[in-house]
Amino acid sequence: MVRPLLLLGLLAVGCDKSTVPLDANPGAAPARVASGERVELTTRDDVSIVADVWLTGEMGSPGVVLLHMTPRGPWVRTDWPDTFVESLHAQGLAVIRIDRRGAGESGGDAEDAFEGETGRYDVEAAVQYLASNGLGKLAVVGASNGTTSLADYAVWADGESLPVVAAMAFMSPGSYTENQTAFADVPQVPALFQYPTNEAAWPEIQQAAAPDSWTFTEYTGTAHGTQLFADNDATAVDLRAFLVDALMD
């Protein structure tokens, strides 16, 4: 059940600067927001979060939230390549990539995104935007300490009557992934772990007790987080295939 939206405001900024209202009714028609449209979200603790959204215009479309690496910089939402995002959208997935608090155009303090539990509010704002536009199944993808907020939201959502994750992807996860949330508590929904050889130690610990629905993919080299896209062509192919398989019936 999707509870009434907690977002205090949302501004979709297009060429006409028009406002796109939120609708707490999950049966309402989806907004027709252009692909790659810039939007502004407000979290429950009143932080302004800037995002790019790709909507399908169809009710019940699966959705993907993308969380970049450390907001202390220089990492921002556009580290998720347009070509990758558009390839997801072409498969019928709605996508939102955000500047986490303290990064890019967003407000707030960077440390709160991954050293405090408020980082999950950034994820909530993105998920609620998709929910207001007809969200079906939800996947969240985190890179580096973006995996921290992913884990925090995944464990927290159900108790808050928020949309729960149906699939998760962790790019370069590590001990920081567990800053607030023990990984043993993360829901055992389908998950993909992507990491370079030099970062294999922590994922291998999780793999030892992993359910069959978790896939671990190691890549040669030392590229970290979203840098894997440029270093290994298979990164985007593997991640897209996982998301489509997990979300599309």
C-alpha positions in Angstrom: 0.0 0.0 0.0 1.3 3.4 -0.9 0.7 5.9 1.9 -0.2 9.5 1.2 2.8 11.4 -0.2 5.0 13.1 2.3 6.7 15.3 -0.3 6.0 18.9 0.5 6.3 20.0 -3.1 7.5 19.0 -6.5 8.4 21.3 -9.4 9.0 20.0 -12.9 11.2 22.5 -14.7 10.8 22.3 -18.5 11.0 25.0 -21.2 7.8 26.6 -19.9 8.7 26.3 -16.2 5.3 24.7 -15.6 4.4 23.0 -12.3 3.5 19.3 -12.3 1.3 18.5 -9.3 1.7 15.3 -7.3 -1.3 13.1 -7.0 -1.6 10.9 -4.0 -4.2 8.7 -5.8 -2.3 5.7 -7.3 -5.2 5.3 -9.8 -4.7 8.7 -11.3 -3.4 9.0 -14.9 0.4 9.3 -15.1 1.9 12.7 -15.8 3.3 13.0 -19.3 6.8 14.2 -18.3 9.3 14.3 -21.2 12.3 11.9 -21.1 15.1 13.3 -19.1 12.9 16.0 -17.6 14.5 17.9 -14.6 12.3 17.8 -11.5 12.7 19.2 -8.0 11.6 17.1 -5.0 11.2 17.9 -1.4 12.0 15.3 1.2 10.2 14.7 4.5 12.9 16.6 6.3 12.5 19.6 3.9 15.6 19.0 1.7 15.4 20.0 -2.0 16.5 17.1 -4.2 17.0 17.6 -8.0 16.4 14.7 -10.3 16.0 13.7 -14.0 13.0 11.5 -14.8 12.0 9.2 -17.6 8.4 8.2 -17.4 6.5 5.7 -19.6 3.1 7.3 -19.4 1.6 3.9 -18.5 0.1 2.9 -15.2 1.9 0.1 -13.4 5.2 0.6 -15.1 8.1 -0.8 -13.2 10.5 1.9 -11.9 14.2 2.2 -11.2 15.8 4.7 -8.8 19.5 5.4 -9.4 21.8 6.5 -6.5 25.2 7.8 -7.4 28.5 7.6 -5.4 29.6 9.8 -2.5 27.8 13.2 -2.5 30.9 14.7 -1.0 31.9 14.9 -4.7 32.6 15.0 -7.4 29.8 12.5 -8.1 26.4 13.6 -9.3 23.3 12.1 -11.0 24.7 12.4 -14.5 27.3 9.8 -13.6 24.6 7.4 -14.7 25.1 7.5 -18.5 22.2 8.8 -20.6 22.7 5.9 -23.0 22.2 3.4 -20.1 19.2 5.2 -18.7 17.6 5.5 -22.1 18.2 1.8 -22.7 16.1 1.0 -19.6 13.4 3.4 -20.6 13.3 1.8 -24.1 12.5 -1.5 -22.3 9.4 0.0 -20.6 11.0 1.0 -17.3 10.4 4.4 -15.6 13.7 5.8 -14.3 14.7 8.5 -11.9 18.3 9.5 -11.1 18.8 12.0 -8.3 21.5 14.3 -7.0 21.7 12.9 -3.4 21.6 15.5 -0.7 24.7 17.6 -0.6 25.6 16.8 -4.3 25.1 18.6 -7.6 22.0 20.8 -7.6 20.5 19.3 -4.4 20.5 20.9 -1.0 21.4 19.5 2.4 24.6 18.1 3.8 26.5 15.3 2.1 27.3 13.4 5.2 23.6 13.0 6.0 23.2 11.0 2.9 25.3 8.1 4.1 26.4 8.7 7.7 22.8 9.4 8.9 19.6 7.6 8.4 18.2 10.7 6.6 19.8 9.5 3.4 16.9 7.1 3.0 14.6 10.1 2.7 16.3 11.0 -0.6 15.3 7.5 -1.9 11.8 7.9 -0.5 11.3 11.2 -2.4 12.4 9.6 -5.6 10.2 6.5 -5.1 7.2 8.6 -4.2 7.6 10.6 -7.3 7.4 7.4 -9.3 4.5 6.2 -7.2 2.6 9.4 -8.0 3.0 8.5 -11.7 1.8 4.9 -11.6 4.7 2.8 -10.2 4.5 -0.9 -10.4 7.5 -3.0 -9.3 10.4 -1.0 -7.8 14.2 -1.5 -8.2 16.8 0.6 -6.5 20.4 0.7 -7.8 23.2 2.2 -5.7 26.9 2.8 -6.5 29.6 2.8 -3.9 28.1 4.4 -0.7 24.9 4.9 -2.7 24.5 1.3 -1.6 24.2 2.6 1.9 21.0 4.5 1.3 19.8 1.6 -0.8 20.1 -0.8 2.1 18.7 1.8 4.5 15.6 2.3 2.4 15.1 -1.4 1.6 14.9 -2.4 5.3 12.9 0.7 6.3 10.2 1.0 3.6 7.8 -1.8 4.6 7.4 -0.5 8.1 6.6 3.0 6.7 4.0 1.6 4.3 6.2 2.8 1.4 6.7 0.9 -1.9 9.1 -1.9 -1.2 12.0 -3.0 -3.3 11.3 -5.9 -5.7 15.0 -5.9 -6.9 18.3 -4.3 -5.9 21.6 -3.7 -7.6 24.8 -2.9 -5.7 27.8 -1.5 -7.6 31.0 -1.6 -5.6 29.3 -2.4 -2.2 31.5 -2.5 0.8 31.6 -2.2 4.6 30.1 1.3 4.2 26.9 -0.3 2.9 26.3 -1.4 6.5 26.8 2.1 8.1 23.2 2.0 9.5 21.8 -1.3 8.3 23.1 -4.8 8.9 23.2 -6.5 5.5 21.7 -9.6 7.1 18.5 -7.6 7.5 18.2 -6.6 3.8 15.2 -8.3 2.1 16.1 -11.3 0.0 14.6 -10.1 -3.2 16.5 -10.5 -6.5 19.8 -8.7 -6.3 22.9 -8.0 -8.5 26.3 -7.3 -7.1 28.8 -5.7 -9.5 32.4 -5.0 -8.5 36.0 -5.1 -9.7 38.5 -7.8 -8.7 40.2 -5.6 -6.1 36.9 -5.1 -4.2 35.8 -8.7 -4.2 36.3 -9.4 -0.4 33.1 -7.9 1.0 30.8 -9.2 -1.7 32.3 -12.7 -1.3 31.3 -12.5 2.4 27.7 -11.9 1.4 27.9 -14.5 -1.3 28.6 -17.3 1.2 25.1 -17.0 2.6 23.3 -15.6 -0.4 19.9 -16.8 -1.7 19.7 -18.2 -5.2 18.2 -15.0 -6.4 21.4 -13.0 -5.8 24.0 -12.8 -8.6 27.6 -11.8 -8.1 29.5 -10.4 -11.1 33.2 -9.6 -10.8 35.0 -7.5 -13.5 38.6 -7.2 -14.3 40.4 -3.9 -13.4 40.0 -1.5 -10.5 37.1 0.8 -11.7 34.9 1.8 -8.8 31.1 2.2 -8.7 29.7 4.0 -11.8 33.2 4.1 -13.2 32.6 0.5 -14.1 30.4 1.7 -17.1 33.4 3.2 -18.8 35.9 0.5 -17.9 33.8 -2.6 -18.7 31.2 -2.6 -21.5 29.5 -5.6 -19.9 28.5 -3.5 -16.9 25.6 -1.8 -18.6 24.6 -5.0 -20.4 24.5 -7.1 -17.3 22.7 -4.4 -15.2 20.1 -3.8 -17.8 19.5 -7.5 -18.3 19.1 -8.0 -14.6 16.6 -5.1 -14.2 14.5 -6.1 -17.1 14.4 -9.7 -16.0 13.5 -8.8 -12.4 10.9 -6.1 -13.1 9.2 -7.1 -16.4 6.7 -9.9 -16.2 
